[in-house]
Amino acid sequence: MNKFLRHLLLCLGILLLVNLVYIFVIGGNLRSYEEKYLECPEEFRLLILGDSHSNRSWAANTDPKRYNFATGSDNVSDMRMKFEYAAARNQWKGEKAVVLPFEPHLLSAYRETKQNNAANRIINNPYLNKHLVYWLPLFFDQNTAFDTKRFFLMFGKKADDPERDKFTRPHARSRAAAQFPDAAVSRTLLREYQELIDLARNNGYTIIPVRYPVHPYYDSLIQLRPASIYLTKVIDSLAAANNLHVQDFTAPLANPQWYVDQDHLNKKGSAVFLDHFAKQYPY
C-alpha cells in the first residue's frame, strides 16, 4: 500500500511539474480567457460585453470604472455568463449600465458554433475554484493539445503586431460571407438575448444598445447582403420591443485609417469611438 501511495504521489508530482511547465511556456487559451474574470473589479459603473468588435472598440479605455469584459468570439450565452459573474461581484452604489452590442451577426446561426461557451462553463463551474482552474489548466482545459500544437507551429516566428493594417477587400468579402452565411435566425440566441436584457434590468442596470463601427468598404458589403439586411431588422425589432434605441457608430467613424481590418478599430479608432460614446452617455 505504501508503495502504491508513493507511485501515486510520484505520478501526481510529475503531472504538476508538467502543468507548471505548460503554464510558463504555453499558457493556453483558457488561462488567457480567464484573466478577464480574475481582473474584474469589485466596483464599476459601466460593463462592456460582446465579441471582438466590442473588445477592440474599447481598447483605448483607461477609466477603471468602465470594465471591458468583451472577448473575441463571445456570443449571447457567453455574455450572459459574464454578466451574472460581474453583477454579483459589483459593489458600485451609484447608477450603473451595461453596453450590449446589437449587431446582426449575433443572431446568425454562425454564432451558435463560433463561441466560447465551453470555456465559460468551465470557469463558472460552481464546484471549481476559478484560481484552481487558472493554475491547473492541464487538468481542466480541453484544448491543451491544440494550444501546444499551435505554440510549436508559431515557435520562432515573429509575433504578429495587432495594430498592423490587415485590411484587404478579399478578406472583407470573406468575412462578410462567414458572418452572414444565410438569413436563418438562431431562435436560441434570440431567446437568450431577451433573457439577457431582462436579467440586466432586473439587476438595476441601464442598457446601452450599441452597433459598433466597421470599415466603410465592409459596411458597403453587408448593407447589400440579404442575410445581413434581414438579421438587422430582427435585432432592431428586438431592441424596439424592449424600448431600446440602438446607437450606430458606423457613420461617425467612416475613416478607413481608423481600422486594423474590415470590422475592428485600431487604437486611434478606439480613441475616436470613446470620444463619441462619452458625448452620448454619461457613464
Backbone as CSV, one residue per row, in Angstrom:
resi,resn,N_x,N_y,N_z,CA_x,CA_y,CA_z,C_x,C_y,C_z
1,MET,0.830,-1.213,0.000,0.000,0.000,0.000,0.863,1.262,0.000
2,ASN,1.917,1.249,0.830,2.815,2.399,0.869,3.495,2.617,-0.475
3,LYS,3.852,1.500,-1.126,4.479,1.589,-2.444,3.512,2.190,-3.460
4,PHE,2.243,1.762,-3.382,1.218,2.304,-4.275,1.056,3.807,-4.067
5,LEU,1.025,4.219,-2.797,0.877,5.643,-2.500,2.071,6.449,-2.996
6,ARG,3.272,5.888,-2.860,4.470,6.570,-3.353,4.409,6.749,-4.864
7,HIS,3.986,5.700,-5.570,3.857,5.781,-7.033,2.787,6.800,-7.423
8,LEU,1.695,6.794,-6.659,0.608,7.743,-6.932,1.091,9.174,-6.747
9,LEU,1.783,9.422,-5.658,2.306,10.761,-5.395,3.349,11.166,-6.427
10,LEU,4.171,10.196,-6.862,5.167,10.477,-7.888,4.502,10.883,-9.195
11,CYS,3.475,10.127,-9.584,2.746,10.445,-10.820,2.078,11.808,-10.724
12,LEU,1.493,12.091,-9.556,0.849,13.386,-9.353,1.873,14.514,-9.408
13,GLY,3.051,14.280,-8.820,4.119,15.269,-8.853,4.584,15.549,-10.273
14,ILE,4.692,14.498,-11.080,5.103,14.658,-12.483,4.052,15.475,-13.244
15,LEU,2.772,15.163,-13.003,1.702,15.902,-13.667,1.721,17.379,-13.288
16,LEU,1.944,17.654,-11.998,2.004,19.047,-11.548,3.205,19.778,-12.138
17,LEU,4.313,19.074,-12.288,5.505,19.672,-12.896,5.252,19.990,-14.368
18,VAL,4.638,19.032,-15.090,4.296,19.263,-16.497,3.318,20.425,-16.611
19,ASN,2.350,20.487,-15.690,1.387,21.584,-15.667,2.098,22.924,-15.485
20,LEU,3.088,22.951,-14.580,3.845,24.185,-14.328,4.618,24.622,-15.565
21,VAL,5.235,23.666,-16.245,5.970,23.969,-17.475,5.006,24.501,-18.532
22,TYR,3.839,23.850,-18.643,2.828,24.280,-19.611,2.396,25.723,-19.352
23,ILE,2.196,26.061,-18.080,1.754,27.414,-17.717,2.741,28.471,-18.189
24,PHE,4.011,28.259,-17.886,5.008,29.306,-18.142,5.559,29.284,-19.562
25,VAL,5.364,28.189,-20.286,5.853,28.115,-21.668,4.737,28.405,-22.668
26,ILE,3.579,27.805,-22.448,2.495,27.897,-23.433,1.356,28.783,-22.940
27,GLY,0.942,28.571,-21.722,-0.142,29.390,-21.164,-1.504,28.832,-21.504
28,GLY,-1.849,28.869,-22.772,-3.114,28.302,-23.210,-4.245,29.305,-23.282
29,ASN,-5.222,28.986,-24.121,-6.341,29.878,-24.368,-7.234,30.049,-23.145
30,LEU,-7.478,28.962,-22.402,-8.367,29.065,-21.242,-7.822,30.040,-20.205
31,ARG,-6.516,29.993,-19.959,-5.914,30.891,-18.967,-6.004,32.346,-19.422
32,SER,-5.697,32.593,-20.690,-5.765,33.968,-21.191,-7.208,34.470,-21.176
33,TYR,-8.151,33.569,-21.446,-9.563,33.960,-21.407,-10.002,34.259,-19.975
34,GLU,-9.548,33.435,-19.028,-9.972,33.583,-17.637,-9.380,34.814,-16.973
35,GLU,-8.310,35.350,-17.502,-7.672,36.519,-16.894,-8.653,37.671,-16.714
36,LYS,-9.570,37.834,-17.664,-10.539,38.922,-17.543,-11.499,38.694,-16.375
37,TYR,-11.784,37.437,-16.096,-12.594,37.146,-14.915,-11.850,37.559,-13.646
38,LEU,-10.590,37.149,-13.557,-9.802,37.411,-12.356,-9.484,38.893,-12.194
39,GLU,-9.491,39.645,-13.297,-9.200,41.078,-13.245,-10.451,41.928,-13.030
40,CYS,-11.612,41.313,-13.062,-12.870,42.063,-12.939,-12.900,42.818,-11.615
41,PRO,-13.062,44.135,-11.642,-13.034,44.924,-10.399,-14.279,44.695,-9.543
42,GLU,-14.198,45.085,-8.297,-15.328,44.938,-7.386,-16.265,46.140,-7.441
43,GLU,-15.824,47.195,-8.131,-16.680,48.366,-8.326,-16.507,48.887,-9.746
44,PHE,-17.589,48.989,-10.458,-17.561,49.602,-11.793,-18.951,50.143,-12.098
45,ARG,-18.998,51.219,-12.862,-20.292,51.812,-13.205,-20.737,51.414,-14.614
46,LEU,-19.775,50.930,-15.428,-20.108,50.550,-16.802,-19.456,49.215,-17.133
47,LEU,-20.272,48.277,-17.617,-19.801,46.955,-18.015,-19.949,46.823,-19.521
48,ILE,-18.879,46.404,-20.187,-18.903,46.234,-21.640,-18.880,44.742,-21.962
49,LEU,-19.894,44.287,-22.669,-19.980,42.897,-23.098,-19.977,42.829,-24.615
50,GLY,-19.634,41.662,-25.146,-19.649,41.489,-26.592,-18.462,40.693,-27.085
51,ASP,-18.299,40.669,-28.396,-17.217,39.899,-29.012,-16.049,40.816,-29.371
52,SER,-15.302,40.464,-30.396,-14.099,41.238,-30.747,-14.425,42.658,-31.194
53,HIS,-15.603,42.887,-31.769,-15.993,44.252,-32.151,-15.999,45.151,-30.916
54,SER,-16.654,44.670,-29.855,-16.714,45.424,-28.610,-15.328,45.568,-27.995
55,ASN,-14.610,44.464,-27.931,-13.298,44.460,-27.287,-12.351,45.470,-27.930
56,ARG,-12.257,45.455,-29.251,-11.345,46.366,-29.942,-11.827,47.809,-29.857
57,SER,-13.130,48.022,-29.866,-13.657,49.386,-29.803,-13.339,50.052,-28.471
58,TRP,-13.213,49.248,-27.400,-12.937,49.790,-26.069,-11.470,49.649,-25.676
59,ALA,-10.607,49.316,-26.619,-9.192,49.069,-26.315,-8.478,50.291,-25.743
60,ALA,-8.933,51.493,-26.090,-8.270,52.716,-25.626,-8.794,53.206,-24.281
61,ASN,-9.745,52.492,-23.693,-10.313,52.923,-22.420,-9.283,52.851,-21.292
62,THR,-9.226,53.902,-20.470,-8.320,53.924,-19.312,-9.068,54.163,-17.999
63,ASP,-10.389,54.274,-18.075,-11.203,54.533,-16.883,-11.424,53.218,-16.139
64,PRO,-10.921,53.082,-14.916,-11.068,51.825,-14.179,-12.502,51.501,-13.783
65,LYS,-13.388,52.507,-13.849,-14.792,52.254,-13.507,-15.610,51.819,-14.722
66,ARG,-14.929,51.664,-15.856,-15.529,51.057,-17.052,-14.789,49.746,-17.285
67,TYR,-15.487,48.631,-17.206,-14.781,47.359,-17.360,-15.123,46.685,-18.683
68,ASN,-14.072,46.487,-19.490,-14.216,45.839,-20.792,-14.115,44.323,-20.601
69,PHE,-15.268,43.666,-20.534,-15.333,42.219,-20.330,-15.545,41.490,-21.658
70,ALA,-15.515,42.212,-22.756,-15.745,41.617,-24.078,-14.521,40.833,-24.534
71,THR,-14.753,39.770,-25.270,-13.673,38.932,-25.804,-14.083,38.392,-27.163
72,GLY,-13.109,38.235,-28.047,-13.379,37.710,-29.381,-14.133,36.397,-29.351
73,SER,-15.157,36.296,-30.184,-15.994,35.104,-30.376,-17.048,34.893,-29.296
74,ASP,-17.170,35.797,-28.335,-18.258,35.663,-27.364,-19.606,35.751,-28.070
75,ASN,-20.542,34.888,-27.661,-21.908,35.018,-28.171,-22.821,35.402,-27.008
76,VAL,-24.134,35.345,-27.210,-25.071,35.815,-26.195,-24.961,34.975,-24.920
77,SER,-24.779,33.668,-25.058,-24.632,32.796,-23.886,-23.407,33.199,-23.071
78,ASP,-22.306,33.498,-23.761,-21.089,33.936,-23.071,-21.320,35.256,-22.347
79,MET,-22.021,36.172,-23.009,-22.292,37.468,-22.392,-23.134,37.311,-21.129
80,ARG,-24.090,36.390,-21.180,-24.941,36.185,-20.007,-24.125,35.638,-18.829
81,MET,-23.280,34.632,-19.079,-22.466,34.068,-18.002,-21.540,35.127,-17.406
82,LYS,-20.980,35.970,-18.270,-20.102,37.028,-17.784,-20.885,38.084,-16.993
83,PHE,-22.081,38.416,-17.483,-22.874,39.411,-16.764,-23.233,38.912,-15.367
84,GLU,-23.652,37.663,-15.260,-24.028,37.116,-13.958,-22.853,37.184,-12.984
85,TYR,-21.661,36.846,-13.467,-20.474,36.899,-12.611,-20.160,38.335,-12.196
86,ALA,-20.114,39.250,-13.169,-19.738,40.637,-12.889,-20.766,41.336,-12.005
87,ALA,-22.052,41.108,-12.276,-23.103,41.764,-11.497,-23.083,41.306,-10.041
88,ALA,-22.814,40.024,-9.819,-22.751,39.501,-8.450,-21.550,40.079,-7.704
89,ARG,-20.509,40.442,-8.439,-19.276,40.954,-7.843,-19.330,42.464,-7.609
90,ASN,-20.085,43.175,-8.422,-20.071,44.636,-8.424,-20.685,45.238,-7.156
91,GLN,-19.913,46.093,-6.481,-20.378,46.761,-5.264,-20.661,48.246,-5.496
92,TRP,-20.681,48.681,-6.752,-20.918,50.094,-7.070,-22.298,50.521,-6.576
93,LYS,-22.355,51.649,-5.870,-23.611,52.108,-5.257,-24.384,53.096,-6.127
94,GLY,-23.708,53.680,-7.108,-24.381,54.669,-7.946,-25.076,54.040,-9.155
95,GLU,-25.439,54.890,-10.114,-26.053,54.396,-11.339,-25.051,53.530,-12.100
96,LYS,-25.542,52.483,-12.703,-24.669,51.568,-13.436,-25.351,51.131,-14.724
97,ALA,-24.521,50.803,-15.701,-25.058,50.457,-17.017,-24.230,49.340,-17.637
98,VAL,-24.832,48.686,-18.611,-24.138,47.650,-19.373,-24.294,47.973,-20.857
99,VAL,-23.187,47.913,-21.581,-23.201,48.151,-23.025,-23.383,46.808,-23.719
100,LEU,-24.485,46.681,-24.458,-24.763,45.450,-25.185,-24.683,45.710,-26.680
101,PRO,-24.006,44.853,-27.425,-23.921,45.027,-28.880,-25.185,44.527,-29.566
102,PHE,-25.814,45.373,-30.327,-26.979,44.980,-31.120,-26.545,44.913,-32.582
103,GLU,-25.866,43.813,-32.909,-25.308,43.624,-34.239,-25.927,42.388,-34.876
104,PRO,-26.239,42.440,-36.156,-26.985,41.344,-36.783,-26.312,39.981,-36.717
105,HIS,-24.975,39.939,-36.775,-24.322,38.628,-36.790,-24.473,37.883,-35.465
106,LEU,-24.865,38.592,-34.397,-25.050,37.936,-33.099,-26.283,37.041,-33.068
107,LEU,-27.170,37.189,-34.054,-28.342,36.317,-34.151,-28.198,35.302,-35.273
108,SER,-27.054,35.305,-35.929,-26.807,34.343,-37.007,-26.464,32.982,-36.412
109,ALA,-26.853,31.913,-37.107,-26.508,30.561,-36.661,-24.996,30.397,-36.560
110,TYR,-24.261,31.237,-37.288,-22.800,31.233,-37.225,-22.304,31.423,-35.800
111,ARG,-23.029,32.215,-35.008,-22.612,32.490,-33.645,-23.005,31.371,-32.667
112,GLU,-23.780,30.398,-33.116,-24.065,29.261,-32.252,-22.836,28.365,-32.119
113,THR,-22.049,28.283,-33.182,-20.872,27.409,-33.179,-19.578,28.169,-32.922
114,LYS,-19.522,29.411,-33.367,-18.343,30.245,-33.150,-18.547,31.005,-31.850
115,GLN,-18.114,30.399,-30.717,-18.376,30.996,-29.410,-17.416,30.412,-28.375
116,ASN,-17.553,30.899,-27.131,-16.665,30.476,-26.037,-17.430,29.785,-24.914
117,ASN,-18.538,29.137,-25.247,-19.395,28.539,-24.227,-18.663,27.535,-23.347
118,ALA,-17.833,26.679,-23.955,-17.136,25.637,-23.188,-16.212,26.252,-22.144
119,ALA,-15.446,27.267,-22.548,-14.534,27.930,-21.609,-15.301,28.586,-20.473
120,ASN,-16.398,29.254,-20.787,-17.173,29.920,-19.750,-17.817,28.935,-18.786
121,ARG,-18.251,27.791,-19.289,-18.860,26.801,-18.397,-17.830,26.210,-17.441
122,ILE,-16.605,26.019,-17.922,-15.548,25.519,-17.038,-15.223,26.561,-15.976
123,ILE,-15.040,27.812,-16.406,-14.676,28.886,-15.481,-15.769,29.124,-14.440
124,ASN,-17.031,28.986,-14.846,-18.156,29.261,-13.955,-18.724,28.011,-13.288
125,ASN,-18.007,26.897,-13.383,-18.453,25.672,-12.723,-18.533,25.915,-11.206
126,PRO,-19.713,25.743,-10.601,-19.865,26.050,-9.173,-19.028,25.162,-8.256
127,TYR,-18.541,24.041,-8.791,-17.754,23.120,-7.971,-16.245,23.326,-8.131
128,LEU,-15.869,24.306,-8.959,-14.457,24.564,-9.194,-14.101,25.997,-8.802
129,ASN,-12.998,26.163,-8.096,-12.494,27.486,-7.787,-11.822,28.076,-9.026
130,LYS,-12.094,29.342,-9.318,-11.550,29.959,-10.530,-10.019,29.994,-10.533
131,HIS,-9.424,30.213,-9.384,-7.961,30.230,-9.312,-7.399,28.826,-9.538
132,LEU,-8.139,27.818,-9.094,-7.712,26.441,-9.313,-7.689,26.120,-10.803
133,VAL,-8.740,26.553,-11.508,-8.805,26.345,-12.957,-7.668,27.090,-13.647
134,TYR,-7.392,28.294,-13.176,-6.366,29.125,-13.798,-4.974,28.513,-13.646
135,TRP,-4.688,27.944,-12.478,-3.340,27.432,-12.222,-3.170,25.954,-12.564
136,LEU,-4.265,25.289,-12.901,-4.168,23.872,-13.290,-4.840,23.634,-14.653
137,PRO,-4.395,24.347,-15.684,-5.044,24.200,-16.994,-4.943,22.798,-17.572
138,LEU,-3.876,22.079,-17.254,-3.696,20.733,-17.791,-4.805,19.792,-17.324
139,PHE,-5.405,20.117,-16.190,-6.452,19.278,-15.631,-7.845,19.687,-16.113
140,PHE,-8.005,20.946,-16.543,-9.346,21.452,-16.840,-9.543,21.940,-18.282
141,ASP,-8.464,22.326,-18.940,-8.582,22.865,-20.301,-8.633,21.727,-21.315
142,GLN,-9.690,21.685,-22.100,-9.864,20.631,-23.101,-8.997,20.858,-24.335
143,ASN,-8.401,22.041,-24.447,-7.671,22.385,-25.666,-6.164,22.494,-25.465
144,THR,-5.634,21.827,-24.445,-4.190,21.928,-24.207,-3.392,21.366,-25.386
145,ALA,-3.875,20.278,-25.982,-3.160,19.681,-27.119,-3.148,20.649,-28.303
146,PHE,-4.288,21.306,-28.561,-4.378,22.263,-29.656,-3.480,23.469,-29.398
147,ASP,-3.522,23.986,-28.166,-2.697,25.148,-27.822,-1.206,24.812,-27.902
148,THR,-0.841,23.598,-27.501,0.559,23.172,-27.577,1.020,23.071,-29.027
149,LYS,0.172,22.490,-29.857,0.495,22.361,-31.286,0.662,23.735,-31.919
150,ARG,-0.255,24.642,-31.604,-0.189,25.999,-32.154,1.080,26.709,-31.696
151,PHE,1.470,26.484,-30.445,2.686,27.106,-29.913,3.908,26.668,-30.714
152,PHE,4.041,25.380,-30.972,5.211,24.881,-31.681,5.198,25.274,-33.162
153,LEU,3.983,25.412,-33.724,3.899,25.873,-35.113,4.329,27.332,-35.227
154,MET,4.053,28.117,-34.161,4.407,29.535,-34.164,5.798,29.784,-33.604
155,PHE,6.446,28.736,-33.078,7.740,28.893,-32.424,8.765,29.439,-33.417
156,GLY,9.433,30.516,-33.029,10.451,31.112,-33.888,9.918,32.162,-34.835
157,LYS,8.594,32.211,-34.995,8.019,33.217,-35.887,7.887,34.542,-35.149
158,LYS,7.988,35.618,-35.883,7.855,36.944,-35.305,6.416,37.158,-34.849
159,ALA,6.260,37.674,-33.639,4.925,37.925,-33.094,4.170,38.924,-33.972
160,ASP,2.903,38.630,-34.197,2.077,39.475,-35.046,1.735,40.777,-34.321
161,ASP,1.853,41.882,-35.012,1.508,43.185,-34.455,0.000,43.387,-34.588
162,PRO,-0.726,43.474,-33.439,-2.181,43.625,-33.518,-2.623,44.927,-34.166
163,GLU,-1.732,45.898,-34.263,-2.082,47.183,-34.868,-1.689,47.267,-36.346
164,ARG,-1.067,46.216,-36.857,-0.664,46.242,-38.264,-1.913,46.156,-39.152
165,ASP,-1.957,46.989,-40.172,-3.113,47.032,-41.059,-3.262,45.711,-41.800
166,LYS,-4.401,45.037,-41.579,-4.655,43.759,-42.238,-5.819,43.851,-43.218
167,PHE,-6.265,45.054,-43.509,-7.430,45.186,-44.378,-7.091,44.893,-45.833
168,THR,-7.894,44.009,-46.418,-7.880,43.801,-47.861,-9.329,43.569,-48.292
169,ARG,-9.645,43.892,-49.499,-11.021,43.679,-49.967,-11.395,42.199,-50.032
170,PRO,-10.488,41.308,-50.471,-10.828,39.881,-50.435,-11.132,39.381,-49.021
171,HIS,-10.331,39.840,-48.038,-10.586,39.435,-46.654,-11.940,39.965,-46.183
172,ALA,-12.277,41.179,-46.574,-13.561,41.760,-46.186,-14.717,40.957,-46.782
173,ARG,-14.601,40.563,-48.031,-15.662,39.777,-48.666,-15.788,38.411,-48.005
174,SER,-14.653,37.813,-47.659,-14.662,36.514,-46.989,-15.308,36.610,-45.606
175,ARG,-15.000,37.682,-44.907,-15.557,37.896,-43.570,-17.072,38.070,-43.636
176,ALA,-17.544,38.823,-44.600,-18.983,39.039,-44.761,-19.700,37.716,-45.028
177,ALA,-19.106,36.884,-45.864,-19.708,35.583,-46.180,-19.718,34.665,-44.959
178,ALA,-18.666,34.748,-44.129,-18.575,33.896,-42.937,-19.575,34.317,-41.864
179,GLN,-19.728,35.631,-41.673,-20.631,36.114,-40.630,-22.093,36.020,-41.018
180,PHE,-22.358,36.082,-42.314,-23.748,36.035,-42.784,-23.906,34.966,-43.865
181,PRO,-23.761,33.681,-43.481,-23.869,32.608,-44.470,-25.265,32.494,-45.075
182,ASP,-26.282,32.859,-44.277,-27.665,32.861,-44.765,-28.490,33.728,-43.823
183,ALA,-29.787,33.806,-44.106,-30.659,34.686,-43.323,-31.346,33.958,-42.169
184,ALA,-30.908,32.751,-41.873,-31.532,31.980,-40.799,-31.258,32.631,-39.444
185,VAL,-32.328,32.860,-38.696,-32.197,33.438,-37.355,-32.066,32.311,-36.342
186,SER,-31.100,32.423,-35.473,-30.960,31.458,-34.385,-32.008,31.773,-33.322
187,ARG,-33.023,30.939,-33.225,-34.073,31.161,-32.231,-33.520,31.036,-30.812
188,THR,-32.509,30.193,-30.668,-31.871,30.032,-29.358,-31.210,31.332,-28.919
189,LEU,-30.415,31.928,-29.813,-29.719,33.166,-29.470,-30.694,34.326,-29.285
190,LEU,-31.751,34.343,-30.066,-32.761,35.397,-29.938,-33.440,35.309,-28.563
191,ARG,-33.796,34.087,-28.152,-34.412,33.903,-26.843,-33.450,34.280,-25.717
192,GLU,-32.186,33.869,-25.861,-31.196,34.167,-24.826,-30.893,35.660,-24.747
193,TYR,-30.986,36.346,-25.888,-30.746,37.797,-25.851,-31.836,38.493,-25.051
194,GLN,-33.095,38.058,-25.241,-34.178,38.641,-24.458,-33.985,38.349,-22.970
195,GLU,-33.529,37.151,-22.659,-33.266,36.793,-21.262,-32.152,37.655,-20.678
196,LEU,-31.140,37.958,-21.477,-30.044,38.809,-21.007,-30.536,40.224,-20.734
197,ILE,-31.376,40.748,-21.600,-31.954,42.080,-21.403,-32.747,42.124,-20.096
198,ASP,-33.581,41.112,-19.894,-34.389,41.050,-18.667,-33.495,40.932,-17.432
199,LEU,-32.461,40.123,-17.525,-31.545,39.921,-16.406,-30.840,41.225,-16.029
200,ALA,-30.374,41.960,-17.039,-29.687,43.224,-16.781,-30.618,44.219,-16.088
201,ARG,-31.826,44.325,-16.576,-32.774,45.266,-15.977,-33.165,44.845,-14.563
202,ASN,-33.353,43.560,-14.345,-33.723,43.077,-13.017,-32.619,43.318,-11.994
203,ASN,-31.385,43.463,-12.477,-30.254,43.741,-11.588,-29.954,45.228,-11.472
204,GLY,-30.818,46.064,-12.040,-30.679,47.505,-11.881,-29.735,48.184,-12.850
205,TYR,-29.432,47.520,-13.982,-28.517,48.103,-14.961,-29.297,48.775,-16.091
206,THR,-28.884,49.993,-16.419,-29.370,50.639,-17.631,-28.693,49.960,-18.822
207,ILE,-29.468,49.684,-19.853,-28.912,49.025,-21.036,-28.590,50.071,-22.096
208,ILE,-27.345,50.044,-22.567,-26.922,50.920,-23.661,-26.722,50.050,-24.890
209,PRO,-27.642,50.125,-25.857,-27.555,49.281,-27.052,-26.703,49.944,-28.133
210,VAL,-25.653,49.260,-28.550,-24.676,49.845,-29.472,-24.487,48.969,-30.702
211,ARG,-24.351,49.619,-31.852,-23.872,48.930,-33.062,-22.481,49.477,-33.352
212,TYR,-21.485,48.622,-33.254,-20.105,49.071,-33.375,-19.741,49.368,-34.825
213,PRO,-18.814,50.306,-35.026,-18.447,50.712,-36.388,-17.628,49.652,-37.111
214,VAL,-17.730,49.664,-38.422,-16.949,48.774,-39.286,-16.364,49.599,-40.428
215,HIS,-15.340,49.051,-41.058,-14.677,49.716,-42.189,-15.704,50.084,-43.262
216,PRO,-15.586,51.273,-43.861,-16.569,51.703,-44.867,-16.799,50.686,-45.989
217,TYR,-15.739,50.042,-46.458,-15.920,49.058,-47.526,-16.709,47.853,-47.019
218,TYR,-16.370,47.389,-45.826,-17.092,46.244,-45.262,-18.561,46.609,-45.030
219,ASP,-18.792,47.833,-44.576,-20.165,48.291,-44.364,-20.944,48.275,-45.677
220,SER,-20.290,48.670,-46.761,-20.972,48.660,-48.056,-21.350,47.245,-48.487
221,LEU,-20.555,46.266,-48.072,-20.854,44.869,-48.400,-22.064,44.356,-47.634
222,ILE,-22.053,44.566,-46.312,-23.128,43.986,-45.505,-24.447,44.752,-45.661
223,GLN,-24.359,46.018,-46.094,-25.581,46.768,-46.348,-26.345,46.204,-47.550
224,LEU,-25.633,45.510,-48.425,-26.258,44.947,-49.629,-26.500,43.439,-49.524
225,ARG,-26.027,42.826,-48.449,-26.156,41.379,-48.297,-27.528,41.035,-47.695
226,PRO,-28.356,40.272,-48.405,-29.721,39.990,-47.916,-29.765,39.417,-46.504
227,ALA,-28.836,38.513,-46.189,-28.837,37.916,-44.847,-28.600,38.978,-43.784
228,SER,-27.674,39.889,-44.043,-27.379,40.963,-43.094,-28.571,41.909,-42.950
229,ILE,-29.200,42.239,-44.052,-30.361,43.137,-44.029,-31.468,42.551,-43.165
230,TYR,-31.750,41.258,-43.364,-32.831,40.618,-42.620,-32.495,40.507,-41.134
231,LEU,-31.270,40.071,-40.818,-30.887,39.916,-39.417,-30.822,41.260,-38.694
232,THR,-30.490,42.317,-39.435,-30.509,43.659,-38.847,-31.928,44.043,-38.448
233,LYS,-32.894,43.721,-39.300,-34.299,44.008,-38.982,-34.738,43.241,-37.736
234,VAL,-34.288,41.996,-37.619,-34.679,41.169,-36.474,-34.116,41.738,-35.172
235,ILE,-32.834,42.088,-35.172,-32.250,42.579,-33.921,-32.735,43.987,-33.595
236,ASP,-33.057,44.788,-34.630,-33.645,46.102,-34.367,-35.060,45.949,-33.787
237,SER,-35.776,44.916,-34.244,-37.107,44.637,-33.691,-37.013,44.216,-32.230
238,LEU,-35.971,43.448,-31.910,-35.747,43.053,-30.519,-35.507,44.288,-29.657
239,ALA,-34.705,45.214,-30.157,-34.443,46.450,-29.416,-35.727,47.257,-29.237
240,ALA,-36.489,47.413,-30.307,-37.724,48.197,-30.251,-38.727,47.581,-29.282
241,ALA,-38.812,46.257,-29.262,-39.742,45.571,-28.359,-39.380,45.807,-26.903
242,ASN,-38.133,46.183,-26.654,-37.680,46.446,-25.295,-37.449,47.934,-25.034
243,ASN,-38.027,48.773,-25.925,-37.907,50.237,-25.789,-36.458,50.701,-25.752
244,LEU,-35.632,50.097,-26.606,-34.223,50.464,-26.701,-33.953,51.058,-28.073
245,HIS,-33.193,52.140,-28.095,-32.802,52.767,-29.362,-31.331,52.467,-29.619
246,VAL,-31.061,51.724,-30.671,-29.693,51.321,-30.984,-28.908,52.505,-31.538
247,GLN,-27.767,52.784,-30.913,-26.883,53.844,-31.382,-25.840,53.230,-32.307
248,ASP,-25.912,53.577,-33.590,-24.986,53.054,-34.591,-23.824,54.034,-34.757
249,PHE,-22.599,53.556,-34.476,-21.417,54.422,-34.533,-20.651,54.290,-35.851
250,THR,-21.232,53.627,-36.836,-20.513,53.427,-38.097,-20.292,54.736,-38.842
251,ALA,-21.333,55.539,-38.980,-21.224,56.782,-39.763,-20.165,57.741,-39.229
252,PRO,-20.133,58.035,-37.923,-19.112,58.982,-37.426,-17.688,58.421,-37.417
253,LEU,-17.541,57.128,-37.688,-16.201,56.543,-37.733,-15.924,55.920,-39.109
254,ALA,-16.372,56.621,-40.139,-16.232,56.117,-41.502,-14.894,56.470,-42.130
255,ASN,-13.834,56.466,-41.328,-12.489,56.758,-41.830,-11.692,55.460,-41.912
256,PRO,-11.288,55.023,-43.111,-10.557,53.751,-43.243,-9.275,53.678,-42.420
257,GLN,-8.686,54.831,-42.104,-7.439,54.846,-41.341,-7.640,54.489,-39.870
258,TRP,-8.872,54.361,-39.438,-9.149,54.042,-38.045,-9.412,52.551,-37.819
259,TYR,-9.129,51.738,-38.831,-9.423,50.308,-38.737,-8.171,49.471,-38.964
260,VAL,-8.070,48.397,-38.180,-6.959,47.465,-38.343,-7.300,46.422,-39.401
261,ASP,-8.604,46.165,-39.591,-9.074,45.272,-40.652,-10.495,45.671,-41.008
262,GLN,-11.266,44.759,-41.566,-12.581,45.125,-42.083,-13.618,45.486,-41.009
263,ASP,-13.480,44.953,-39.782,-14.513,45.239,-38.792,-13.977,45.437,-37.379
264,HIS,-12.685,45.835,-37.274,-12.112,46.096,-35.955,-11.333,47.409,-35.966
265,LEU,-11.602,48.234,-34.970,-10.910,49.518,-34.862,-9.469,49.330,-34.390
266,ASN,-8.582,50.247,-34.818,-7.234,50.286,-34.257,-7.257,51.225,-33.042
267,LYS,-6.101,51.503,-32.454,-6.061,52.318,-31.237,-6.590,53.725,-31.472
268,LYS,-6.233,54.310,-32.613,-6.735,55.640,-32.930,-8.249,55.612,-33.075
269,GLY,-8.736,54.604,-33.787,-10.180,54.476,-33.971,-10.908,54.276,-32.658
270,SER,-10.310,53.482,-31.772,-10.919,53.259,-30.462,-11.022,54.563,-29.678
271,ALA,-9.981,55.377,-29.728,-9.996,56.669,-29.021,-11.102,57.568,-29.570
272,VAL,-11.272,57.567,-30.894,-12.324,58.376,-31.514,-13.696,57.842,-31.093
273,PHE,-13.844,56.524,-31.092,-15.103,55.912,-30.666,-15.452,56.322,-29.241
274,LEU,-14.463,56.263,-28.336,-14.720,56.607,-26.939,-15.141,58.060,-26.784
275,ASP,-14.578,58.935,-27.599,-14.979,60.339,-27.576,-16.454,60.482,-27.959
276,HIS,-16.850,59.785,-29.011,-18.249,59.849,-29.463,-19.178,59.222,-28.424
277,PHE,-18.743,58.122,-27.832,-19.568,57.456,-26.821,-19.796,58.379,-25.620
278,ALA,-18.732,59.050,-25.165,-18.821,59.925,-23.997,-19.787,61.080,-24.228
279,LYS,-19.909,61.516,-25.463,-20.827,62.603,-25.788,-22.296,62.154,-25.711
280,GLN,-22.513,60.848,-25.879,-23.866,60.296,-25.882,-24.301,59.812,-24.500
281,TYR,-23.338,59.253,-23.735,-23.700,58.585,-22.481,-22.794,59.041,-21.337
282,PRO,-23.368,59.305,-20.152,-22.591,59.867,-19.027,-21.958,58.813,-18.114
283,TYR,-21.641,57.651,-18.652,-21.122,56.580,-17.797,-19.619,56.427,-17.985
